[in-house]
Amino acid sequence: MNSSRPKIIAIVTGFISITICIAYLLLITLFDFRTYLNEQLSHIT
């Protein structure tokens, strides 16, 4: 049996997991910044 296949699958799965995690954190940061920006703009007017 080829033992490198499970290792490649584990690396790819880990990479996908980290990518999803970073994308999630970026989206949360973006939406949080938009909420903060809207609050600041509503105080100005």
N, C-alpha and C positions, 0 to 999 in steps of 0.2 A: 504494500500500500504506500501511497505517496503521502508523507507526513507534512509536506509544505502547504497543502491545500487548506487545512484548518487554520494554519497560521495566517495565510493570506486573507481568509474570510474574517478572522478576528481583527486584523489590521483595518480592513475596509469597513467593517461594522463600527469599529472605534472611531475611524475618521468621519463617518457619516454622523455618528452620535455627537462628536465634538462640533461638527459643522452646524447641526441643528441647534445645539446649545448656544453657539455664538450668534446665530441668526436670531434666536429667541431673545437673547440679551440685547442685541442691537434694536430689535423692534420695541421691546419694553422701554429702552432708553429713549428712543425716538418719540414714542407716544407720551412718555412722562415729560419730555422736554416741550412737546406741543402743549400739554396741559399747563405747564408753568408759563409758557409764552402767552397763551390765551389769558391766563389770570393777570399777567403783567399788562397786557394790552387793555383789558377791561378796566383796570385801575387808572389808566392814563385818560381814557375818554370819560 
